[in-house]
Amino acid sequence: MASHSVRPTLDLAAGREVLEQDLQAAADFFGGDPIQAHGWRRLGTRGLLIPLTGRLQDQEEDAYLLKLEFMTGREWPPSAQFVNPETNAFVGLADQHHLPRIESPEVRVHAQYGSPHHTQPIQLICCSATLEYYDVLHGGNDAYLWRPTDTFLITLDAIRRALTAHYGGRWPRHDA
């Protein structure tokens, strides 16, 4: 089970299995293939790209692309990152305008989060349903820890709820 005091251990083979199992659970939940029905895309054998939107009052929707990567077994959530839709990657400040500003009790998005466990600041979707939350030894309320029975739908639901109720617009472009 996930813990606030232990960093996740990578297990790429288990991650592939978790993705396949979770996609089947998502198909059962949605009543069909969520990749086709919702415009999701596979990214190799361990990843998904999921389009999401945010909207400020009376403005057009802002489109975002969430990348989920499955790099561990059931005891940890997937890695989650908003990415540049042209590259499917996030390159620090150069790509920060591909991030939504979210500050909710459940989810916050940091473009540059410093951690003693990383040599460079990382993007952090600060939510107990993301791998990075545990990787930086975030700390928090044990009632919200990831459970081995959870699937990536928990991650997706938390981020979608925050984008709906606590969306603050797009991060600005960074002037190099």
KADATA-V340038 format. One line per field, one symbol per residue. ss: DSSP state (a for helix, b for strand, c for the rest). burial: # if it has 24 or more other ideal C-beta (glycine too) atoms within 12 Angstrom, else .. A space follows every 50 residues. Layout:
# KADATA-V340038
ss: ???
burial: ???
This chain:
# KADATA-V340038
ss: cccccccccccaaaaaaaaaaaaaaaaaaacccaaaaaccbbbcccbbbb bbbbcccccccbbbbbbbbcccccccccbbbbbbccccbccaaaaaaacb bbbccccbbbbbbccccccccbbbbbccccaaaaaccccccaaacccccc caaaaaaaaaaaaaacbbbbcccccc
burial: .#.....#......#..##..##..#.......#...#.#..#..##### ##.#.......#.#####################...#.#.#..###### ##.#.######.#........###############.#.....###...# ######.###.##..##..##.....
